[in-house]
Amino acid sequence: MEEEIGRVTHYFSHLAVAVVDITNGTLNVGDTIHIKGHTSDFTQKVESMQIEHDSIESAKTGQSIGLRVKEHVREHDVVYKVS
């Protein structure tokens, strides 16, 4: 089962980091996410997250996080939490 948790707002290709606005629920290190967009469609485990260069273990609605991703993503891609 998948639940929409946020959207990609920016992608830093040289770092392979996506900026994700958390719009629903919470996301924790260790969770599995599915990122889907016009050309993106992959699943990965959350290995690390940051807010303003500080590592965090959990992110909640209203926060904007940096998330290392294994494939190229684009703005407006949807991030789903896989349960």
Secondary structure, DSSP 8 states (H G I E B T S, - for coil): -EEEEEEEEEEETTTTEEEEEE-SSEEETT-EEEEESSS-EEEEE---EEETTEEESEEETT-EEEEE-SS---TT-EEEEE-
